[in-house]
Amino acid sequence: MSQPETDIAPLRASDIAAAIGLLTRLPVQVSDRAATRGARAAWAYPLAGLVVGGLAGSVAWAALALGLAPMLAAGLALAAQVVATGALHEDGLADCADGFWGGWTRERRLEIMKDSHIGTYGVLALLLVTGLRWGALAMLFAQGWVFAPLIVAAMASRAAMVGPMALLPHARATGLAHHVGRAPGVAAGLAGALALLGALLLAGPVTGLACGVTAALVALGLTRLARARIGGQTGDVLGATQQIAETALLLTLSA
């Protein structure tokens, strides 16, 4: 018997490839059927983070093995993440910063967010977030902690993205987020569980739980902010959530 055109299964193995294909620039094959899963595949976003964090960790490990200073290795790890994702999330952070604080009405904020130009708020947001991530990673690398913090932060920050996807309506009727759809609650729950499991295994019970709480608080905070500013979520909101959550997670780990 053939499957129905609308695949409403809570999870499929092909969702992993779909998540990696959506959130990275890595050359993965995504079938047409997997691509139509949309937000139902959001449970696998932390697994896309696992791949990105693992790649960045490999670059950092190689840099440290070659004798580079932790600060330089941290910079190379961030560069690896940018290359792997095409700066997708950084772009969302800059657009949100410009729109949320550069416009006085919902319509004007959405208009600014859609503009490809970057403003003062966007530049400052990128500088602050990148600087904090860089400094936290350098501190962690100096302590001999390389793969774990990168993977934990990458997984949990992408799980945080699914929170606004599930809790908020779309702020506009076009765009990437609207095309992907609104994440069902089961996808959000599975994403959170995957990220928490990874954090507990790699960072230990106390630190892992602290990372889970941190990611949840960032997701809830960005959800409330996006609801107040533009009445919903967009792809830029999800990207900003990932960047802020990753920064908060690395700071939590370095503490």
N, C-alpha and C positions, 0 to 999 in steps of 0.2 A: 504494500500500500504506500502511495506517495505521501510525503509530509505536506501539511498545509503551507501555503505561501508565507503566512505570518508565523514565525517561529517564536513561541512564547515560553520555551523551556527556560528554567531558572539559570542554567549554566550549560555550556558546551565546551569541549576541549578547544574548538576552533576560536573561542572567544579570546584565548591567549594571543594568538596571532593577530586577531582584530585589534586588541588593545595595543600591542606593540606597533602595529602599522599605523594606528591613529596618533599615538603619543610620541613616536620617534621617527627618525629618518632612516632607520635600519632597513635593509632590503629583505623584507619578509613577504611571503606570498599569502594574500588574503583572498579566499574564495568569495564569489559574489554572494553566496548565501551567508557567509560569516559577516560580510560587510553590512548586510541588512539587519543584523542583530542590534545594531545601534547601542543604546544605553543599557540594554540587557547584558552587554559584555563588560560593563563597568566594574563588575566584581573582580575582573582580571587586571585592573589598572595597577594594583600593587606588584603584580608579576612583571609588568612592563618596567616598573621602578626597580625591581630586582635586577633586571638586565642592565639598565642604565647605571645603577649603583655598582654593579659588578664590573662593568667596563671602566668606570671612573676609578674604582679601586685598583684595577690591574695597572692602569696608567700611573697612579700614585705609587704603587708598590715598586714598579719598574724604576720610577724616578728616584725613589729613596734608595733602591738597591744600587743605583749608579752613583750615589753619593750626593745627590742634590739636597739642599736644605728643605726642611718641612714646609716652609713658606712657599718655595718654588713648586714642590710636589702638590701642594694644595691648589695653587694656581693652575697647574696642568690638569688636575682632577676636575676642576670647574670647567676648564676648556673642553675636556672630553665630554662632559655632560651637555654643553652647549652644542657641540658637533653632533652628538647622538640624537638630540631632540630638535635641532634646528632653531634653538632659542624660542620655541613655541610658548613656554610658560613665562619667560622673561618678557616677551612681547605683551602678553596679557597683563602682567603686573604694571608695565609702563602705561598701557592704555587705561587701565582702571584708575591709576593714580591721577592721570591727567583728567579723566572724565569725572570721577567722584568729587574732586576738589576744584575742578576748573569750570564747572557749570552750575547754574543756579536752579535749573529745572530738570526734571527727568528727561525730557526730550533733548535738551541741550547736552546733558551728560552722555546720553547714548550717541549723539552726533559726534561729540569729541572722541569717544571711544572708538568710533568707526574710522576716524581720520587716521591716515597712515603716518602723519607727522608726530613727532614726540615733543612734549613741552617740558617746562621746568619741573613739574611734579613727577613726571615720568623719569626724567634723568636722575633726580634725587632719589627716587625709590630704587632704581637699579643700582645706583652707587652704594646706598646704605645696605641693601639686602646682599649684594655681591660682596661688599667689604666684610660684613658680619659672617657670612658663610666662609669666606676665605680665612678670616682670623680664627674662627672656631675649628676649621679643618686643620690648620697649621698647628694649633695647640694639641689636637687629638693625635695628629701624626707624630708630634714630638714625644708623645707618651707611648708610642708604639701601637696605636689603635688605628688601623687603616681601612680594611674592608668593612668591618661591622658598622661603623657610624655612617658610611656612605650608603650602604644597603638599607639600613634601618630608616634613615631619613628619606631615601628615595621611595621606599615602599609606603611608609606611613603618610608622607605628604601627598602621594597619589591616591591613597585611600581617602584622605581628607577632601579631595576634589569631588568625590561621589556624594558627600553630604549636601552641598548646595544643589547638586543635580537632582537629588531626591526630594529636597525640602522646598525648593523654589520653582515657580513657573518660569517660562521663558520670558525675558524682558522684551524681546523683539521677535517678529515672525520670520526672520531670516537668519543666516549665519550658521557656523559650524555646530554650536550647541543645539540649535533648533533642529538641525538635520540629524544629529545623533539621537536626540529625544531626551525625555525625562527618565532618570534612573528609577527602577522600582525599588521598593524598600528592601527586598531580599538581596539585590545587588549591593546596596549600601552596607547591609549587615555582613555579607560575605567578604566584601573588600576590607571592612574594619577588622574582621576576624583574622584574615590573612596577614594584614599588617601587624596586628598585635602578636600573632604567633611568631612572626619573623623577629619582632623586637624582643620578645621573651627569650627566644632561642639564642639570639646573637648578643644581646646586651644584659641578659640576666633578668630575674623576676622584678626586682625593685626598679631598676632603670628602664626596663622594658615597659612596665606599667606606667611609669612617668611619661614615657614617650607616647603611649596610647592616649593618656589624658591630655597631653599637649596637643596632639593632632586633633582630638575631638574639640577642644576649646577653640582652636584656630578655625576649624570648620564651622562651628556654631557662630563665632564672632563674625566671620566673613559673610555667613548667611544673613545675619541680622543687618549688617552694614549694606549689603547688596539690596535687601528688601527695602531699606529706608531710602537708599539713593536712587535706585532705578526700578524698584518694584519686582525684581526677579533676577535671574542669572543669565549670563552669556558665556561664551568661550573665554572671554577675557577675565571674567570673574573666577572661572575655574583655574585659569593659569595663575592668577594672583594668589588664589588659595594655596596652590602647590608651592609657590615660591616663599610665601610667608610661613607656611607650615614647615617647609624644609629648614628655613632659617631658625625658627623656634626650636625645632628638633635638634639641630646641631648645637645650639646654645645649651639646650637641656643636657645633651650628652657631654659637652665639654665641662659643664658644671659638676 
